[in-house]
Amino acid sequence: MSPSGPRTLAAPPRSSWRGRRLHPDHARGLRLTLAATAAFLVAVPFTLLAVLVLGDWSPLRRLDTAVTDALVGYAADHPAWVRLMTLWTDVFAPMPLRVGALVLVLWLVRRGARQLAIWVAVTMTVGGLLSPLLKLLVGRPRPDLPDPVAEAPGLAFPSGHALNAALAAGVLLVVFLPYARPAGRRVVWTAALLLALVTGFSRVALGVHWTSDVLAGWLLGAAVVAATAAALTVWRADPPGRPAPPTGHGPAAGTGS
């Protein structure tokens, strides 16, 4: 016994509520938080928007109309702006983003990150299926303008461009952000935000979607990313690294893990 008397062990510090909610291995940690976030985004803001659209709520209709009229009015006087928005909306349309996701999946598989590859494929597929299904269920027509600067086929709610751009932005963040250096993290965040925000904005700027269509697409995309990340626990996936060397035979061969 030391001269100062018996030594007592200090109790381990209790983690904060926020720390427990974001803990990757806590029973009610990150997985539950992501699942609850996805449920909230779908159950509250997205469903509310859908109900207001179906009910043709006049304040929302007036807001959508005012924003579209202002942006299309500006676009009508600035052909270069229309070309820029058209180029952006074509480059980051759903199909090019899906092709990019397929390339990323193949790259992840080649680098040994198969769980991440599965998550990317599931996320883009689920979001891609939800968009046309919800368009049919809601049945909202696109803006019918007297002097349109662009045209698009199909229904309006939610915006497929905004939904797929939000999915792609989430994929960028989940796949690359955890392994990027500080400078690289800023690049990843900037790229993801520009992809989601400018793509959604371009649809309203060209007068082919209402603002609420784009907002619904963003909400649904974020919900799908959160839900699939929770379901497949992507934070436990192996990071994309170099392809594993072929396994040899005999005592010198590694046993793996």
Phi, psi and omega per residue, in radians:
M1 nan 2.371 -3.117
S2 -1.324 2.744 -3.130
P3 -1.029 -0.448 -3.089
S4 -1.460 0.048 3.102
G5 1.791 3.123 -3.097
P6 -1.100 2.484 -3.122
R7 -1.675 2.261 3.125
T8 -1.824 2.513 3.115
L9 -1.408 2.319 3.118
A10 -1.276 2.441 3.100
A11 -1.200 2.482 3.126
P12 -1.104 2.455 -3.117
P13 -1.113 2.422 3.115
R14 -1.362 2.363 3.127
S15 -1.288 2.716 3.138
S16 -1.275 2.906 3.101
W17 -1.053 -0.737 3.136
R18 -1.122 -0.711 3.119
G19 -1.078 -0.719 3.122
R20 -1.165 -0.654 -3.136
R21 -1.196 -0.446 -3.116
L22 -1.831 0.093 -3.114
H23 -1.265 2.218 -3.059
P24 -1.190 -0.375 -3.077
D25 -1.975 -0.072 3.121
H26 -1.190 2.483 -3.098
A27 -1.023 -0.586 3.097
R28 -2.062 0.720 -3.065
G29 -1.703 -2.250 -2.957
L30 -1.067 -0.697 -3.107
R31 -1.082 -0.808 3.127
L32 -1.164 -0.657 3.141
T33 -1.091 -0.793 3.126
L34 -1.139 -0.738 3.123
A35 -1.106 -0.727 3.120
A36 -1.167 -0.657 3.092
T37 -1.090 -0.788 3.123
A38 -1.069 -0.790 -3.140
A39 -1.097 -0.718 3.141
F40 -1.119 -0.794 -3.106
L41 -1.064 -0.669 -3.138
V42 -1.361 -0.761 -3.017
A43 -1.302 -0.547 -3.032
V44 -1.834 -1.347 -3.018
P45 -1.201 -0.725 -3.126
F46 -1.160 -0.832 3.136
T47 -1.099 -0.674 3.105
L48 -1.069 -0.779 3.098
L49 -1.060 -0.768 -3.131
A50 -1.085 -0.733 3.127
V51 -1.121 -0.737 3.128
L52 -1.145 -0.655 3.104
V53 -1.177 -0.800 3.131
L54 -1.093 -0.610 3.127
G55 -1.493 0.022 3.139
D56 0.887 0.892 -3.113
W57 -1.100 2.133 -2.971
S58 -1.092 -0.710 3.106
P59 -1.064 -0.693 3.102
L60 -1.174 -0.723 3.124
R61 -1.085 -0.725 3.136
R62 -1.165 -0.694 3.119
L63 -1.127 -0.826 3.113
D64 -1.008 -0.787 -3.101
T65 -1.151 -0.737 -3.123
A66 -1.105 -0.775 -3.129
V67 -1.147 -0.795 -3.129
T68 -1.106 -0.774 3.141
D69 -1.071 -0.729 -3.118
A70 -1.152 -0.798 -3.091
L71 -1.231 -0.717 3.123
V72 -1.214 -0.609 3.065
G73 -1.075 -0.709 3.079
Y74 -1.156 -0.751 -3.104
A75 -1.115 -0.631 -3.125
A76 -1.080 -0.504 -3.130
D77 -1.635 -0.036 -3.069
H78 -2.374 1.465 -3.120
P79 -1.019 -0.612 3.135
A80 -1.105 -0.656 3.091
W81 -1.103 -0.713 3.115
V82 -1.106 -0.744 3.122
R83 -1.104 -0.707 3.135
L84 -1.132 -0.825 3.135
M85 -1.140 -0.638 3.116
T86 -1.159 -0.737 3.105
L87 -1.075 -0.811 -3.126
W88 -1.084 -0.815 -3.058
T89 -1.200 -0.446 3.083
D90 -1.394 -0.723 -3.125
V91 -1.144 -0.671 -3.089
F92 -1.883 0.605 3.030
A93 -1.249 2.897 -3.107
P94 -0.980 -0.737 -3.072
M95 -1.168 -0.829 3.052
P96 -1.027 -0.636 3.107
L97 -1.151 -0.635 3.103
R98 -1.190 -0.667 3.072
V99 -1.102 -0.761 3.087
G100 -1.064 -0.677 3.107
A101 -1.140 -0.666 3.107
L102 -1.111 -0.739 3.086
V103 -1.069 -0.735 3.122
L104 -1.112 -0.713 3.113
V105 -1.047 -0.805 3.138
L106 -1.101 -0.685 3.123
W107 -1.140 -0.733 3.137
L108 -1.137 -0.714 3.104
V109 -1.087 -0.761 3.137
R110 -1.109 -0.565 -3.129
R111 -1.537 0.080 3.075
G112 1.510 0.115 -3.137
A113 -1.709 1.177 -3.020
R114 -1.213 -0.612 3.141
Q115 -1.151 -0.723 3.059
L116 -1.100 -0.697 3.133
A117 -1.078 -0.751 3.101
I118 -1.093 -0.733 -3.134
W119 -1.094 -0.762 3.122
V120 -1.053 -0.808 -3.124
A121 -1.097 -0.775 -3.135
V122 -1.137 -0.765 -3.106
T123 -1.066 -0.856 -3.118
M124 -1.188 -0.594 -3.134
T125 -1.236 -0.815 -3.136
V126 -1.065 -0.818 3.120
G127 -1.108 -0.686 3.132
G128 -1.140 -0.552 3.107
L129 -1.376 -0.575 -3.101
L130 -1.184 -0.653 -3.040
S131 -1.026 -0.983 -3.135
P132 -1.155 -0.562 3.121
L133 -1.109 -0.817 -3.130
L134 -1.209 -0.587 3.066
K135 -1.021 -0.753 3.129
L136 -1.171 -0.692 -3.109
L137 -1.166 -0.720 -3.103
V138 -1.437 -0.735 3.066
G139 1.194 0.561 -3.111
R140 -1.456 2.247 3.103
P141 -1.308 2.733 3.065
R142 -1.292 2.902 3.092
P143 -0.999 2.346 3.097
D144 -1.906 1.648 -3.004
L145 -1.768 2.552 3.133
P146 -1.151 -0.613 3.135
D147 -2.282 1.332 -3.089
P148 -1.229 2.612 3.061
V149 -1.741 -0.204 3.102
A150 -2.744 2.829 3.128
E151 -2.349 2.672 3.109
A152 -2.613 2.480 -3.141
P153 -1.442 2.926 2.999
G154 1.522 -2.949 -3.092
L155 -1.659 3.090 -2.889
A156 -1.875 -0.692 -2.901
F157 -1.877 2.146 -0.088
P158 -1.512 2.939 3.111
S159 -1.217 2.113 3.108
G160 -1.175 -0.619 3.086
H161 -1.080 -0.830 -3.120
A162 -1.138 -0.712 3.139
L163 -1.090 -0.874 -3.104
N164 -1.210 -0.571 3.073
A165 -1.168 -0.670 3.081
A166 -1.147 -0.680 3.071
L167 -1.078 -0.814 -3.122
A168 -1.124 -0.670 3.096
A169 -1.105 -0.743 3.087
G170 -1.089 -0.683 3.103
V171 -1.093 -0.781 3.107
L172 -0.981 -0.816 -3.089
L173 -1.155 -0.794 -3.063
V174 -1.213 -0.709 -3.051
V175 -1.346 -0.733 -2.958
F176 -1.853 -0.482 -3.037
L177 -1.091 -0.760 -3.067
P178 -1.114 -0.351 -3.028
Y179 -1.960 0.103 -3.120
A180 -1.551 2.624 3.022
R181 -1.300 2.931 -3.090
P182 -0.894 -0.799 3.119
A183 -1.143 -0.685 3.118
G184 -1.151 -0.575 3.111
R185 -1.075 -0.703 3.112
R186 -1.122 -0.670 3.116
V187 -1.133 -0.774 -3.126
V188 -1.111 -0.808 3.122
W189 -1.069 -0.766 -3.132
T190 -1.091 -0.799 -3.139
A191 -1.080 -0.754 -3.121
A192 -1.136 -0.780 -3.126
L193 -1.154 -0.759 3.112
L194 -1.086 -0.752 -3.139
L195 -1.014 -0.864 -3.085
A196 -1.259 -0.863 -3.004
L197 -1.255 -0.818 -3.076
V198 -1.229 -0.636 3.107
T199 -1.100 -0.807 3.090
G200 -1.098 -0.761 3.136
F201 -1.068 -0.663 -3.100
S202 -1.067 -0.545 -3.128
R203 -1.202 -0.643 3.089
V204 -1.339 -0.682 -3.135
A205 -1.077 -0.538 3.125
L206 -1.571 -0.059 3.077
G207 1.302 0.414 3.137
V208 -1.847 -0.038 3.067
H209 -2.550 2.661 2.972
W210 -1.442 2.763 3.124
T211 -1.024 -0.701 -3.128
S212 -1.174 -0.480 3.046
D213 -1.097 -0.788 -3.114
V214 -1.175 -0.775 3.113
L215 -1.044 -0.713 3.108
A216 -1.115 -0.684 3.103
G217 -1.102 -0.744 3.093
W218 -1.080 -0.804 -3.127
L219 -1.072 -0.793 -3.113
L220 -1.171 -0.687 3.104
G221 -1.084 -0.774 3.105
A222 -1.098 -0.667 3.134
A223 -1.144 -0.728 3.139
V224 -1.132 -0.762 3.118
V225 -1.042 -0.809 -3.139
A226 -1.118 -0.740 -3.090
A227 -1.165 -0.797 -3.125
T228 -1.237 -0.589 3.077
A229 -1.112 -0.689 3.107
A230 -1.205 -0.734 -3.084
A231 -1.168 -0.639 -3.060
L232 -1.823 0.089 3.109
T233 0.718 1.095 -3.025
V234 -1.153 -0.354 -3.134
W235 -1.219 -0.206 3.069
R236 -1.693 0.039 -3.106
A237 -1.320 2.634 3.064
D238 -1.198 2.427 3.114
P239 -1.216 2.691 3.077
P240 -1.167 2.053 3.136
G241 -2.213 -2.798 3.111
R242 -1.289 2.611 3.091
P243 -1.011 2.407 -3.140
A244 -1.175 2.428 3.111
P245 -1.169 2.664 3.134
P246 -1.060 2.459 -3.116
T247 -1.322 2.221 3.138
G248 -1.585 -3.000 -3.140
H249 -2.100 2.710 3.082
G250 1.741 3.138 -3.050
P251 -1.097 -0.474 -3.083
A252 -1.358 -0.249 -3.089
A253 -1.276 2.504 3.119
G254 -1.268 2.703 -3.135
T255 -1.592 -0.216 -3.104
G256 1.381 -3.019 3.141
S257 -2.447 nan nan
